[in-house]
Each structure stands twice: as C-alpha cells, then as structure tokens.
Amino acid sequence: MVSKVNELFELVFEGLTEEDALRIAEKLLQRSIGSQMTVDNTLDVELPKLAISDQLEIERPHVRVLCYGESIYDVEINFVICDVKPLALSRLAPALQAFAINLTEGISSPSFFAGLDPACDQDTRIFTGTKLGPLFLHDDESH
C-alpha cells in the first residue's frame, strides 16, 4: 500500500462567481491578480509556501483558478502532503478546514472540500464544508 503522504491532494472551492473566485485567489496570493488571468480566465501559480495555520504550512502548493462556461469558477490548491511542514497528519484536516472557512468569509454560498486528487470523489475526501469526510489522516502514515 502506498502512503498517502506521497499522493496529490487538493482543496477546492467550487461554483464561484468571478468576483468571489478572484477574492479567494487574491487572499491566497496576497496580491491583485486580475491582469494575470489568461484569455480563458484561468490562472496557475506555484507559491513558495502557504501558511494554513500558525503551526502548519505547505511548501510549493499550486493555486489554480478555473473557469467553466462563461461565469462559473473554481479555485483549487493542489499539494502533496509530504510538503506540509511540520508533517503532522492528524492536525492537517482541522487546520485545512479552518483555513478554508476563513477564506470563504464574505462569500455567498461557499462550497468547498478537500481530499485525494480528484477531490470530487466523495470517498476520498478529508472534509466537505464543515463535515468530516471518510478519509482519515493519521500520523502513523508519515512513516
């Protein structure tokens, strides 16, 4: 069995308006991004690190903004769990969930979830909104 720490995970904010997607992305990138969007209203940026709590950060996460149709947006944060420092799997789910809740403050009807890529698979989710999912992360998986 392959350890989950080497798998790709994602935190997804889905079904957003352009304004809400830009608001979340700008909070993540800590700068305005309007001019960085491509012609098809997408963006893919690798950050050196992203603090998700006072005690946890992700090294080299990718922040993506995707546009579906003309006005539906998703924002994704993609990362490998072994890039979470310090690697404390039991603290990751609550920290990531609190981080997501904080990012969606002021957003109407936020929908977000996190899990193994593709996180749209509900069987491999860490959480969906404020509910914990079926995928549990334990510290003994880091070995």
PyMOL commands that set and color helices and strands:
alter all, ss='L'
color gray80, all
select helices_A, chain A and resi 4-6+18-29+34-36+81-83+89-103+122-124+139-142
alter helices_A, ss='H'
color red, helices_A
select strands_A, chain A and resi 8-16+43-46+49-51+57-59+62-68+72-80+84-85+111-116+125-128+131-132
alter strands_A, ss='S'
color yellow, strands_A
deselect
rebuild
show_as cartoon
